[in-house]
Amino acid sequence: MTQPESPSPREKSLAAAHPAVQGKIAQHIEAALRAAFRVSALVVEDESAQHQGHVGSRPEGETHFHIHLVSPDFAGLSRIERHRRIHAALGPHLLGRIHALRLTLAADERGSRAG
């Protein structure tokens, strides 16, 4: 069994800026993305509390997520292709449990921008 990668300095910085205890769905999202991409930085933030009472929200939360992912696998890809790859990595079972995803995707840390 391989050891999980330790968080990069960028991940530690992002996690400090967005502290949260991950729920089960967030953990599954993180695991799926780490399995599918070479991860330089990854933060999965549950934003469900900001959407309470909105369509698609559930009392237990874990419906609205912001994924910040930096991966060299995104180099040369359009925003749409990056999004398609995230959706493919998460798969229909996991996506069916999520109401909304906000994606911030970049190929390198300098290019960390929405998309």
C-alpha positions, 0 to 999 in steps of 0.5 A, a space after each residue: 500500500 502506498 503512502 498518501 502524498 503529504 500536502 504541498 506548501 501551496 496546499 497548506 497555504 490554501 487549507 489555512 486560508 479555507 479551514 474546514 473539516 471535510 465531510 464524507 463527500 468532500 473526502 470522496 471528491 479529494 480521493 477521486 481527484 488525487 487518483 486521476 491527476 498529478 496534484 500540485 495543490 488541492 483544496 476541496 471546500 464545502 460551501 454548502 452553508 452559504 447556500 442554506 435554503 436554496 434549491 438543491 441544499 440539504 440540511 446535512 450540507 455537502 451539496 455545494 463545493 469549491 474545488 481548487 486544483 493545480 495540476 500539470 495535467 491541465 497544461 494546454 487544455 481549454 477551460 471546458 476540457 479541464 472541467 470535462 476532465 474533473 467531471 469524468 474523474 468524479 463520475 456520475 455517482 459522485 456528481 449525482 450527490 452534488 448540487 453545485 461545483 465551483 472550479 478553480 483549475 490551473 496547470 501551475 501555481 503561477 497560473 492559478 486562476 478560475 477555469 
